Amino acid sequence: MSKKIQYILKWTVLLVLTGISAGIAASLMIFLIRVIQEWSFGFTSGSFDDQIALINPIRRFISVCLSGLLAAFGWHYLSKYLNPSPTITEIVHKDKKPKPFANFLHGLLQMATVSMGSPLGREGASREAAVAITGSWLQLFKLDKNQSILLLACASGAALGAVYNAPLATIVFIMENILLKWSWKNTYAATITSLVAVGGVNLLFGSEIQYQLPNLNWNLDLIIWAIFAGSFIGIITYTYKLLLESIPKRDPKSKSYLILVPLSFLIVASLSISFPHILGNGKAGLIYYFHQPFSASYSLPLFLAKALAVYLTFYAGAYGGRIAPSMMMGGALGLFTAQLANITFNSHVPIQYAILIGAALFLAMINNIPIAAILFLIEITGQPLLNSIPVCLGMTTAYLSVYLIKQFAKQKK
């Protein structure tokens, strides 16, 4: 057997082990999220996303406040005694080594706070856990730095794909968002790890599509709407992204951290009394927009409440993901602009399709993943790949509009 074939076989075995590690991390987080949600909110049947509006408002309030205390003191002491665990970006691009124990606790803390009502995303929990598990056994093998970094990057991305059951989007996400480099080697690594991780979770929990929709049909009205609404949603999303990027970095070791984080969660808890769908990562809110009759008196304030809740918790220094919150807020913008077009111009823009497109645009621009976002929304809603065409049109006009705004701003300077 040639050395090249031996190398490929050994490398493939390592990729499979990485995929298994990511699948274990994702499975553990999925299980713990369900347990903690049931314990925190007291429902015994159905899911958090279906039951959240039916839960006693006082119980919601208390759970979110406790989540804020856990977030504040948890990250304060984790940072103080274990030192800050390196982020996935620092591991991949700044040559930082993972700290398996600290990374795992960091992931558990994100998972627990989101399960108890934090409005941020939960995908960071599984990604941190996957890096921790993979990093713990990587030291047993004599690998060079680039090989280790690639395996850790794939573990992080594959865990995300396993949670959402979106293997195709995850393959692109790993290269588009984590590695920032396209190559045959990266593609092979991302493909093997993603398929193994997603397959493992599907064996344990089933291959459920999280936002299952019927096959959507597009028409000329949707195409025209996507072109114009893409610009509007793109500009709104870019503005919100600038707000998030302007947030000062907090030191979890500081005493002010122990005040700001609980205070931000107290405000979120207060908002949840009237707007329960802001709680959790954003899945409950997006499902509401997809399936409930439009109510301007609730849907619009719900969007504003979610945007405020996400901003405040990030401003205070809490940790969490941006994927599901982005989809919820983008879905809301898609809904509002489609309803406005249908009322004003007597058009027939399919509302669920518009929500899907809005979710994809917001997700793409907040997280810098235009291709992965398109595939992600197609996969998690169970749509055929052909239905990505209107999404691509909206994405193009969104990015073009933001590009023109940036160019105009440069000329003004």
Disulfide bonds with the S-S distance in Angstrom:
none
